[in-house]
Structures are given as structure tokens and as C-alpha cells.
Amino acid sequence: MFQLGVHAIISIIIYLIAIGLAFQAMKAVQLNKIVRKGRVFETQLLYLFGAIALGFLVGNFVITFIDTSMQLSNLF
């Protein structure tokens, strides 16, 4: 049970870090050229949702990679 709790905390931390890094990376994208003028709130919401989606995908990859690499010890 304790191991599941530790895994959950590590997963949450990885997701938050990945979302934060994705948000920083999304700042480089100029969505103002795509979104209509005067739609500031919608543009910020698109940045936020894009960062969450990208951060979730990256975090999920990292968590799956760590879990899979830990299972390699069962091979030997």
C-alpha cells in the first residue's frame, strides 16, 4: 500500500513539472496570429489547455517509461 502512495505522489509531481514546462514552451507559440483580434481570454484559455494536454502526454510518457524500466529487473 505504501508503494502505491509513493507512486501516486511521484506521478503527480511529474505531471505538474511536465505541465509547467509545457506552459513555458507554449509561450513561444504565437497564437495571436491564428485567433481573432480581441479574444484575449480565449487565447489564454487555449494556451492553458494546450499546456495541460502537452504536459499530460509528456508526463504520461515519463511515468510509463519509468514503470517499464523498473519492470526490466524481472527479466534477469
C-alpha positions, 0 to 999 in steps of 0.5 A: 500500500505504501508503494502505491502512495509513493507512486501516486505522489511521484506521478503527480509531481511529474505531471505538474513539472511536465505541465509547467514546462509545457506552459513555458514552451507554449509561450513561444507559440504565437497564437495571436496570429491564428485567433481573432483580434480581441479574444484575449481570454480565449487565447489564454484559455487555449494556451492553458489547455494546450499546456495541460494536454502537452504536459499530460502526454509528456508526463504520461510518457515519463511515468510509463517509461519509468514503470517499464524500466523498473519492470526490466529487473524481472527479466534477469 
